[in-house]
Amino acid sequence: MSKAVDDWAAEALDGLADKTVRSHVDLLRPVAMLIGQVPLRDLTAQDVRRMLSKLAQTRSTRTMASTHNVLVRAIRHAEANDRVGRNVASLVKPPQGKTGRPSRAMTAAEAAALLAAAKDHPRLGAYVILSLHDRNPHRGGACAAVGPRRSRRRPDARTPVPPSIAVWRSVRLHGDTKTEKSRRTLALPQNAVTALREHRRWQAQAQLAAGPLWQDTGLVFTTSAGSPLDASHVRRDFRALCKKAGLEGVWAPRELQHTFVSVMSVSGVAVEEIARLAGHASSGPPRPSTGTSSAPSSPRRRRHGQDLHRGGARGIASHNPVTLG
């Protein structure tokens, strides 16, 4: 069985991103530990069922479904190479795993407290402020933990472009965003603009301090040496920020996504507008899109977010225009 997994990883995963390959292989490591020594032709559906049931005691339902999926694909590869007569894993239904912790959304008051605590954080302050006013830092189009890359204004722009964030590429293989609606340019509120300018000053100081050790990765959110942030470090620093803000429980950066949508909804913003800003499929009729505009998609995007620092639910939907300074 272990040989079949190794052959599948070496021969059948061409064209996939390295991160995807590693995740597939990692899912099959515990499988190989439990049934890796069983000859593939002797493997039975009962063997697979028992193995999955054992793993389900410590893993989520989603992880079990993913593990079963890659196991079926690995054995199917061996089947195609005439190393086994049938794919016994395909005869087994993945079991239910442990119930994971459901995602939550902060209240407007909690979000305001987090913003206040984040203002003085050198690495993640701007990240949190931007996340609570714009979902892009978490989407596949902006690359989660390491953040978006710096960009310059288009030289052929005929009119001044207000502060905005553009999601036209991704860290996914070939640079494509997850969906067509994810490709968009959104204007930034003044709070986010101010935070990003402060972050740029901090990064310039960090570059001077690092000297020749500085790594010019072009990323907005980096370590003090310019290298990409590790996801585990982002989670650790974020939880420390939440504790500083007085938030109870354990929070994850991804829950800033839910907070953005939740507070927008509580503020009375239309569902269609929230879906458009978040890059989700609209609940209304589809609207034509040229897919080529480089201007910020909505003045409302610039206006939202000015009152959240004062703790009101209007925080994501209030309307103060951004001015260039």
C-alpha positions in Angstrom: 0.0 0.0 0.0 2.8 2.4 0.8 4.4 1.8 -2.6 1.1 2.6 -4.3 0.9 5.9 -2.4 4.5 6.8 -3.3 3.9 6.0 -7.0 0.8 8.1 -7.1 2.5 11.1 -5.5 5.5 10.8 -7.9 3.6 10.1 -11.1 0.0 11.4 -10.9 0.3 14.9 -9.3 2.1 16.7 -12.1 0.8 20.2 -12.7 -0.4 20.7 -9.1 1.1 23.4 -6.8 3.7 22.2 -4.4 1.5 23.1 -1.5 -1.4 20.9 -2.9 1.0 18.0 -3.4 2.2 18.3 0.2 -1.3 18.4 1.6 -2.3 15.3 -0.3 0.8 13.4 0.9 0.3 14.6 4.5 -3.3 13.3 4.4 -2.0 9.8 3.5 0.8 9.6 6.0 -1.4 8.2 8.8 -3.0 5.9 6.3 0.4 4.5 5.4 1.2 4.1 9.1 -1.9 1.9 9.7 -2.2 -0.1 6.5 1.0 0.7 4.6 2.5 -2.7 5.0 -0.6 -4.6 3.7 0.0 -5.9 0.1 -2.2 -3.9 -2.2 -3.8 -7.0 -3.7 -4.6 -8.3 -0.2 -6.2 -5.1 0.9 -9.9 -5.4 1.6 -12.7 -2.9 2.0 -12.9 -3.9 5.7 -9.3 -3.0 6.2 -10.0 0.5 4.7 -13.2 0.9 6.8 -11.4 0.0 10.0 -8.5 2.3 9.2 -10.8 5.2 8.5 -12.8 4.6 11.6 -9.7 4.7 13.7 -8.6 8.0 12.1 -12.0 9.5 12.5 -11.6 9.4 16.3 -9.2 12.3 16.2 -9.9 14.1 12.9 -12.7 16.2 11.5 -15.4 15.0 9.1 -13.9 17.3 6.4 -10.4 15.8 6.9 -11.9 12.3 6.7 -13.6 13.1 3.4 -10.4 14.5 2.0 -8.4 11.5 3.2 -10.8 9.1 1.6 -10.7 11.1 -1.6 -6.9 11.0 -2.0 -6.8 7.3 -1.0 -9.3 6.4 -3.7 -7.2 8.4 -6.2 -4.0 6.7 -5.1 -5.4 3.2 -5.5 -7.1 4.1 -8.8 -3.6 5.0 -10.1 -2.4 1.6 -9.1 -5.5 0.1 -10.7 -4.7 1.9 -14.0 -1.2 0.4 -13.9 -2.6 -3.1 -13.4 -1.2 -3.5 -9.9 -4.5 -4.3 -8.4 -7.8 -5.6 -9.8 -10.3 -3.3 -8.0 -10.3 -0.2 -6.0 -11.6 -1.3 -2.6 -11.4 2.2 -1.1 -14.2 3.3 -3.5 -16.5 0.8 -1.9 -16.2 2.4 1.5 -18.0 5.5 2.7 -15.9 7.9 4.7 -17.0 8.0 8.4 -18.1 11.0 10.3 -15.2 12.6 12.2 -15.1 14.9 15.2 -17.2 18.0 15.2 -14.9 21.0 14.5 -15.1 24.4 16.1 -17.7 26.4 14.3 -16.6 29.7 12.9 -17.8 32.8 14.7 -18.2 36.5 14.0 -17.3 39.3 16.4 -19.8 41.9 17.5 -19.3 45.5 16.4 -18.1 46.3 19.9 -15.6 43.4 19.9 -14.4 44.4 16.4 -13.9 48.0 17.6 -11.9 46.8 20.6 -9.7 44.7 18.3 -9.1 47.6 16.0 -8.0 49.8 18.9 -5.6 47.1 20.1 -4.2 46.5 16.6 -3.3 50.1 15.9 0.1 49.8 17.7 1.0 46.4 16.4 3.9 46.7 13.9 3.3 43.6 11.8 -0.4 42.8 12.1 -2.0 46.1 12.9 -2.6 47.1 9.3 -3.5 43.5 8.5 -6.3 43.4 11.0 -7.6 46.9 10.2 -7.6 46.1 6.5 -9.3 42.7 7.1 -12.2 44.3 9.1 -12.8 46.8 6.3 -12.0 44.6 3.3 -12.1 40.8 3.0 -9.3 40.6 0.5 -6.4 39.7 2.8 -8.1 36.3 3.5 -9.2 35.4 0.0 -7.2 33.2 -2.2 -6.7 36.2 -4.4 -4.6 37.9 -1.9 -2.7 35.0 -0.3 -3.9 34.8 3.3 -1.0 34.9 5.8 1.6 36.6 3.7 -0.7 39.3 2.4 -0.9 41.0 -1.0 2.1 42.3 -2.9 3.0 45.9 -3.4 2.0 47.4 -6.7 2.3 50.7 -8.5 -0.3 52.8 -10.2 -0.8 52.0 -13.9 1.3 54.4 -16.0 -1.5 54.5 -18.6 -4.2 55.6 -16.1 -5.9 58.7 -17.5 -7.6 59.7 -14.2 -6.3 59.7 -10.6 -7.0 56.4 -8.9 -8.1 56.7 -5.3 -6.6 54.3 -2.7 -7.7 50.8 -3.5 -6.8 47.2 -3.4 -6.8 45.1 -6.5 -7.4 41.4 -6.6 -6.5 40.3 -10.1 -4.1 37.4 -9.4 -3.6 34.7 -6.8 -1.0 32.6 -5.1 -2.8 29.7 -6.7 -1.1 27.8 -9.5 -0.9 29.9 -12.7 -2.0 33.0 -10.7 -5.8 32.5 -11.2 -8.2 33.7 -8.6 -10.6 31.1 -7.2 -13.7 32.5 -9.1 -14.3 35.2 -11.7 -16.1 37.3 -9.1 -12.9 37.3 -7.0 -11.2 39.4 -9.6 -12.1 43.0 -8.7 -10.7 46.3 -7.5 -12.1 47.8 -4.3 -11.7 51.3 -2.9 -10.3 51.5 0.6 -11.7 53.5 3.5 -9.6 56.2 5.1 -8.9 54.0 8.2 -7.3 51.3 6.1 -5.4 53.9 4.0 -3.9 55.5 7.2 -3.0 52.0 8.6 -1.2 50.9 5.4 0.8 54.2 5.3 1.9 53.6 8.9 2.7 50.0 8.0 4.8 51.2 5.1 6.8 53.5 7.4 7.4 50.6 9.9 8.5 48.4 7.1 11.0 51.0 5.8 12.5 51.3 9.3 12.7 47.5 9.5 14.5 47.4 6.2 17.1 49.9 7.4 17.6 48.0 10.7 18.0 44.6 8.8 20.5 46.0 6.4 21.9 43.3 4.1 19.8 40.7 5.8 16.6 42.3 4.4 14.7 40.1 1.9 12.9 42.1 -0.8 9.9 39.8 -1.4 7.6 42.6 -2.5 5.1 41.5 0.1 3.1 44.0 2.1 3.0 41.9 5.3 6.3 40.4 6.3 8.6 39.7 9.2 11.1 42.3 10.4 13.6 40.8 7.9 11.2 41.1 4.9 10.5 37.3 4.6 7.0 35.9 4.3 5.0 35.5 7.5 4.4 31.9 8.7 0.7 31.1 9.2 1.3 29.7 12.7 3.0 33.0 13.7 0.1 35.0 12.3 -2.3 32.9 14.3 -0.2 33.3 17.5 0.1 37.1 17.1 -3.5 37.4 16.2 -4.6 35.6 19.4 -2.3 37.8 21.4 -4.0 40.8 19.9 -7.4 39.4 20.7 -6.3 38.9 24.3 -5.0 42.4 24.5 -8.4 43.7 23.2 -10.2 41.8 26.0 -11.9 39.3 23.6 -12.9 36.1 25.3 -12.2 32.7 23.8 -9.9 31.6 21.0 -10.2 33.5 17.7 -8.6 32.7 14.3 -7.7 35.3 11.6 -10.2 33.7 9.2 -13.0 34.8 11.5 -12.4 38.4 10.5 -14.0 37.4 7.2 -17.2 36.4 9.0 -17.0 39.6 11.1 -16.8 41.7 8.0 -19.9 40.1 6.5 -21.8 40.0 9.8 -21.3 43.7 10.7 -22.2 44.8 7.2 -25.4 42.8 7.4 -26.3 44.2 10.9 -25.6 47.7 9.5 -28.4 47.1 6.9 -26.2 46.7 3.8 -28.0 44.9 1.0 -27.2 41.2 0.6 -26.2 41.7 -3.0 -23.8 44.5 -2.1 -22.2 42.3 0.6 -21.8 39.5 -1.9 -20.2 41.7 -4.4 -17.8 43.2 -1.9 -16.9 39.8 -0.6 -16.4 38.3 -4.0 -19.2 35.8 -3.6 -21.9 34.8 -6.0 -24.7 37.3 -5.9 -28.1 36.3 -4.5 -29.7 38.4 -7.2 -29.7 38.2 -11.0 -26.2 38.0 -12.6 -24.9 41.3 -13.9 -22.6 41.7 -16.9 -19.0 42.4 -16.2 -16.3 43.5 -18.6 -13.6 42.0 -16.3 -11.1 44.7 -17.4 -11.8 47.7 -15.2 -8.9 48.9 -13.1 -10.9 51.6 -11.2 -12.2 51.0 -7.7 -15.5 49.2 -8.0 -17.6 51.4 -5.7 -17.4 54.8 -3.9 -19.2 53.0 -1.1 -16.1 50.9 -0.6 -14.2 54.0 0.3 -16.9 55.3 2.6 -17.4 52.2 4.8 -15.6 51.7 8.0 -15.1 55.1 9.5 -17.1 54.7 12.7 -16.1 51.2 13.7 -13.3 52.6 15.9 -16.0 54.2 18.0 -17.7 50.8 18.6 -20.8 51.3 16.6 -22.4 48.8 14.3 -22.1 51.4 11.5 -18.4 50.6 11.4 -18.5 48.7 8.2 -21.1 50.8 6.4 -20.7 54.4 7.4 -19.9 57.0 4.7 -16.9 59.3 5.0 -15.0 59.8 1.8 -11.3 59.1 1.5 -9.1 61.9 0.5 -5.6 61.5 -1.0 -2.8 63.0 1.2 
